[in-house]
Amino acid sequence: MKSFVLCKLIAGLEQKAISQIRAIKGVNDVHLTFGHWDAILTAEADTIDKLSGLIVREVRGIHGVQSTETLVTTNL
């Protein structure tokens, strides 16, 4: 199961947060962006429960991550 995760970061903590996000198993790619969201990452897990755990416990647990929005892909 693949997803795009939009991340809002806390000013001044962006670089440290991005480094920690990149180290998470299941996070495939991270891009810094301009606009409402500060970063977009791609994440992948076998099930929706594992994906939820990856995002809620690991990504959101990083000091410097203020909020996220997850877009789960489909195979249509």
C-alpha positions in Angstrom: 0.0 0.0 0.0 1.5 3.3 -1.1 0.7 6.8 0.1 1.7 10.4 -0.1 2.1 12.1 3.2 1.9 15.9 3.4 3.8 17.4 6.4 3.6 20.7 8.1 6.9 21.3 10.0 7.8 23.7 12.9 9.9 26.6 11.8 13.5 26.2 12.7 13.2 22.4 13.1 12.8 21.5 9.5 16.2 20.0 8.7 16.4 17.9 11.9 12.8 16.6 11.3 13.5 15.8 7.6 16.7 13.8 8.6 14.7 11.8 11.0 11.8 11.2 8.6 14.3 9.9 5.9 15.6 7.3 8.4 12.1 5.7 8.9 11.7 2.3 7.4 8.9 2.5 4.9 9.5 6.1 3.9 10.8 6.0 0.3 11.3 9.6 -0.6 11.0 13.1 0.9 10.6 16.4 -0.9 10.7 19.8 0.6 8.0 22.1 -0.8 6.8 25.7 -0.7 3.2 26.5 0.2 0.8 25.3 2.9 2.7 22.0 3.3 6.5 22.0 4.0 7.3 18.5 2.8 5.8 15.6 0.8 6.9 12.1 1.5 6.1 8.8 0.0 5.5 5.9 2.4 4.7 2.2 1.8 3.5 -0.6 4.1 1.8 -4.0 3.6 -1.5 -3.1 5.3 -3.4 0.0 6.2 -2.8 -0.7 9.9 1.0 -0.8 9.4 0.8 2.4 7.3 -1.2 4.1 10.0 1.3 3.0 12.6 4.2 4.3 10.5 2.6 7.7 10.1 1.0 8.1 13.6 3.7 6.7 15.8 6.8 7.4 13.7 6.3 10.4 11.5 4.0 12.4 13.8 6.2 11.4 16.8 9.2 13.3 15.4 9.9 16.6 17.2 9.3 19.2 14.5 6.4 17.6 12.7 3.4 19.8 13.4 0.7 17.9 11.4 0.2 15.5 8.5 -2.3 14.6 5.9 -2.2 11.2 4.2 -3.3 10.4 0.7 -3.5 6.7 0.1 -3.1 5.6 -3.5 -5.4 3.2 -5.3 -5.0 0.8 -8.2 -7.9 1.9 -10.3 
